[in-house]
């Protein structure tokens, strides 16, 4: 091989390496949702699924100087055409009004086609956004997706209007829906130490009980607290909850084992993940009929084996995993858990606390249980179904994420009773400084 060829290849490799380093250190997910098939009442009606403008308003966590959008046709069986796209700051809360903004392009084009089962980035847009800003993303969809990909539990209002109106300042007369469609991530380009934490789980993380446009899921509370501290404003928080989700089996949305790579590992800039899931696995086992002791034992083994597999996958990509104990659900009429199910919950929680599989443990069970009846939620945080915490509970149980701890057995401040973790590496310093100094409102 000639000397100039070697020099040329070396220059290309050095350039590619520098570009890869820049991408790894600057692009992070600042907002995201978990994708699933949107069908039935969760789908856009046939008369509002094609030749429409879809405007979706999201609240980002970390800010940045540039943004890019990741669109999803993950569950489509045919290509999804994007006729046009636009991003702008939201001009008024709980409305479709926008201020200014810019057209989106895709590899320099105004339109794009997302293949079946695929996702697609927009080109970067120079639109500086502060942490906690509300952003409106507008898409013109000439044809309906089949089936539709989206996230039913948006806890936010989206707007649809016939025709291409992506850049209109207001979508007067638009129909409303409390779902997201085809929108997977909003990424920002931030400082070199920017990173993302993904909270993945079921309806408790997805925000069951939170009213539209309130932004009071527990992940919203955590993101707001991180924004209070200058050192942690570059940390993004992504909510990857799906209501009714299970670790092992599909139900509402793909099971956690199947979606973990897309919802955690594939996202840009992820450094930490919080896993709070398992209550639906436990509850479904005996919802229709009692299960044998062998079935209970097998379920616990499958859940804990699943945890171990997920952590191994994350570690292979440099992501640290924080395990969360399953909160009590005694008295819930839907699952009506008995002593055997409670024993399963205790066994799973013992694994989370003591196995050493997780890099850290947040003991939400201890935080949220009723001291007088530990198999039940504390009445002060119980939505009323004995399974979900409402807004006050969500704000309260975000509190264990706020304080720094020094080793597996000793923590500081309120975390002394609720979180355990080994010494942290230097890579975690930013998050440790942030959560160590965030005070409760």
N, C-alpha and C positions, 0 to 999 in steps of 0.2 A: 504493500500500500504506500502510495507516495506521501512525502512529507506534508504537502499542502492539504491532502485529504485528511490526514491525521489531525492537522491543526484545525481544519474546518469542523470535523466531528467534535473535537475537544471544545471548541467555542460554542457549538450547538448544545453540548451537554452542560457546560457551565451556565449558559443562558437559561436552559430548561430548569436546571437546579435552582438558580436564583429565583425564577418565576414561581417554582413550586414552593420555595420557602416563603415567598411573599404571600402566596395564596393561603398557605397553612397558618400564617401568623396574623393575617388581616381580615379575612372573610369569616364571619361568625353568624350563626343563626340567631337573630334577635327576636323572632316570632316564628311560631310554627304550629301545625296541627297534624293529627294522625289521620291518614287517609283510609277510607273504606268505601264500599258500595253505598251510594245514596239511592234508596229505593222507597217505594210506598209513600208515606207522608213526608219522608225526608228528601224526596226528589223534587226538582223543579217540575211543575205541571207541564204537560205536553204543549200547551199554548204559550208557555213562557220559557221554553227550553231552547228555542232556535231563533236566530235573527234578533238577538236581544243584547242589550248592554247589562252587564252584571257588575255592580259596584259593591265592594266589600271593604268595610272599615275595620282596621286592626290597631291594637296598641302595641308598639314595639317595646322591648325592655332596654337593651343597650342602644346608644346612639352611634352615629358614624357620619363620615363625610360623603360616602357613596353607598348606594343600595343596589340590590338586584333581587329579582323575584324568581322563585322556583314554582313552576306550575306542574300539575299532576294529572295524568290520565292512567294512573296505576291500575285501575280496575276496568278500564274501557276495553272493549273487544274490537274496536275500530278506531282509526285515527281521529283525534280531536283537533279541529281547526280553530286557531285563534286569529280572528280577523283584524284586531287592533288591541292595543293595551295602553294604559295611562296610569301614572302615579301622581298623587298630590297630597298635600297636607289637608287634613279634615278641617273645615272652616267652622263647624258648629257641632257640638256633641249631639249624638242620637239623630243626625240628619244625613242626607246624601250630599250636602253642600261641601264644595272643595274650594281651595284657594290656589290658583295658578296650576303648577305641576308641569310634567313633561311626558311626552309620548314614550312608550317602551318600544325597543327594537329587539330583534332576535337574529343574531349573526348579521346585523346591519339591516335587516328587513323589517317592515312594519307588521308583517303577518308571520304566522308559524303554523306548523303541523306537528302535533305530538303523537308519535306512534302509539298503538295500543300497548298498554302495560308500561309505558315509559313516562319520564318526567323531563322537564326542559327549563333551563335557565334563561332569563332575559339577559340582555347586555347590561353592564353596569351603568347606572345613572348617577350623575353628580347632583345629589339632592341631600344636603346636610340636614340631619335630623337629630334633635336632642333626645336623650334617654326619656322614655315614657311618652313620646309623641304619638299622636293618632294619625294614621296614614290610610288614605283611600286608594284602593287598587281597582281599576275599572277594566273590564275585558269585553270585547265584542265577540260574541259566539255566533257565527253564521249558521252552524248546524248543531243539533243536539248531540250530546255525548251518549254513548250506548255501551254499557250502562253508565250512569253518572258516577263520577268519583268526587268525594267530598268529605265533610265532617259535620254530622248532624248537630252535635252539641256545641254550637258556636257561642251561645250566650251573648250574641250580638246580632244586630239587624243588618241584613244585606238587602240590596235594592235591585230590581229588574225593570227594564223599560224597553219596549220594542224599538228596534233600530240601533244605529251606531251613534251613541252619545258619550263616548268615553271621556271626552274633554269638556263636556258641559259642566258649568259651574253648579248646577243643581239638576236632579232628575225629577222634575215636577210630575206628579201623577204616577210615580213608580210604585209597583207592587213590592211588598216586603216579605222577607222570610228570615227565620232565625237559624239559618244554616250557612256553612261555607261550601263552596264548590271549586274544584280544580286548583285550589290554592294551598300549597304545601309549606312554603317558607318565605320569610322576608329576611334577607341577609344584609348586614352592614359591614362596611370596611372601617375598622377602627385601629387603635394603637396595637403595637406588637404584642402586648400582654393581654389582649382581649381574648375571651374564651366564653364558652356556653355550658350551662348546666341544663340537662333535660330531665324533667320529672315525668316518669312514665307510669301509668296506672289505669284505674277504672273510673267509675263515675265520681268518686270522691275527689280525684285529681281533675277530672273533666269539668267539675264545677256544678254538679247536681244541686239544685236549689238556688243558684245564683240567677238573678233577674238579668234580662238583656241589657247590654251596654253599661253594666255596673263595674265590670272589671274587678271583681272581689273574690275570684278563686284564690285558693291558698298560694298558688304560684304567682298570681298578681301581687299578693301581699309581699311575698318574698322578693319579687323583682323591685317593688317600690322601696323596700328597706335597703336593698343593695344600692339603689340609686342615691340614697341619702349620703353615702360615704364616697368621697372622690376616688379613693383607691379601687372601688368596686363598680364604678359606673360603666366600665368596659366589659362587665360580665352579663351575658345574655341569659334569659330564662325562657325555655320552651316548654309548653304544656303538651305532653303527648298522652293525655288520658283519653280513654274511650269508655263511655258508659256501658255497663254490663260486661266489660271485657274479662276474659279469663286467661290464665297463664298457659293452660294445656289444650283447651278445645276452643274452636271457633264458636261464636255466638253472635253478639253484636260486635261486628268487626272481626278481623283476623286475630287469632290467639297471640299472646305476647311472644312466644317462642318464634312465631313466624314473622312478626312485624318488628322485632327488636333491631335488626340490622338496618332497616329503612328508617325507623323512627329515632334511633340513637346514633348508631355507628356512622351511617352515611351522611349525617348532618355536618355542616361545616363548623369547625372550631370547637367541637364538644370535648370537654375535659372531665366532666363529672356527670353521673346519672343517679337519680334517686328512683328506686324501685319500690312502689307501694301497690302491691297487687296480690290477690289470692282469695279475697273474701268471697268472690263469686264462685270460684272453684269449690270452696268449702261448702257454700250454701246449696249449690245445685245438686251436689251428691245425694242429699237426703230430702230435697224439696218435694219430690213426688212420692217417695216411699223410703222406708228405712234401708240402710245399707249394711252389709255384713262387716264384722270386724276386719276381715281381710281387705275389703274394699277401702275402709278408712285408712288402714295401714299403707295400702298401695298409693292412695292419693297423697298422703303426707310425703312419702318417698318420692313420688313424681314431682311434687312441687319443689321440694328441696333440691332434687337433682336438676330441675329446671333452673333454679336460682344459680347453682354452681356453673351450669353451662353458660348462662347469660354473662356472668362475671368473667368467665374465661374468655368469651368472645370480646367483651369490652377491653379487658386487659391486653389482648393481642393488638389493640389499636390505641393503647396508651390512655384509656379512659378509666377513671376510678369510679367505683360503684358504691353508693350509700344505700344500704338496705333499710327498709322501714317495717316495723312490726305491724301486724294486722290488728285493726281496732275491734273492740267487742261489738257484737250485733245481737246479743241476747234480747228477746222480746220482739224481734222483727217478724211481722206477720207473713211476709213473702217467703222467707227461708225457714221460719220457725225452728231455729237451731236447738238441738237437744244436747245432753251431756256428751255424747260421742263427738258431735261437731265441735263443741267447745274444747274437748280434749285434742282434737286435730289442730285447732287454732293455737292452743298452748304449745303443741309440739313444733309447729312451724315457727312460732315466735321464739321458742328456745333455740332453734337452729339459727335464726337470724341473729340473735343476740350473742351466741356463744361459739358458733362454728368457726369463726375466723375467715369465712369465705369472703365476706364483704370488707371493703376498705374502711367503712364506718357504719355505724348503726344509729338511726333515729328511732327512739322508742315511743312512737305515737300511741301505742296501746296504753302505756303508763301515763301519758299526758292526758288522754281523752276518756279513760274509763271512770266509772262511778266508784269512788272509794268505798261506798257502802255496798255496792253490788258490782264487783269487778267484771262480771260477764256482760254488763251493759254500758252504754255510753253515759257519761255524766249528763244529767238532765239539762245542765246549763248550756251544753253544746249540741244537744240532740235535736235534729230537725223535726222529729216527731215520729219518724218511721223506725227509730232505733238502729239506724244504719248510717245515715248521712249527717254530717255536721252542717248547720246553716252558716250564714255570713259570720255571726259572732264566733262560731266554732272554728271556721276556716281561719279567721284572723288570729284566733288564739292558738291554733295548733301549728301555724307558721312560726310561732315564737321559738320552738326548739331549734330552728335553723340559725339563730342569731348569735350564739356565743361560741367562743373558741375553746377547744379542749387540747390537752397536752399529751395524753396517752389513753390506752384502752380502758384504764380503770379510774382515771382522775380527770375531771373536767372542771371548768370554772363557771361561776355565776349559775343561772338556772339550768344549764346543761348538765350539772353534776348528776342529776337523776335521770336525764332523758337521752343522752347521746354518748356513745363510746367510739373511740377511734384510736389507732396506733399513731406514732409520730408521722408527720406529713413530710413529703418531699418538698423541695424548693418550688416545684411547679405549682403547688397549691397555696403558695404564700398569699397571692392576691385575694383568693376566696377566704382564707383564714382571717386575714386582716379585716376583710369586709364584715363577715358574719360575727366577728369577735367584737365589733364596736357599734353594731346597729341596735339602737334602743327601741323598746316597745312603745308604741304611741299611747 
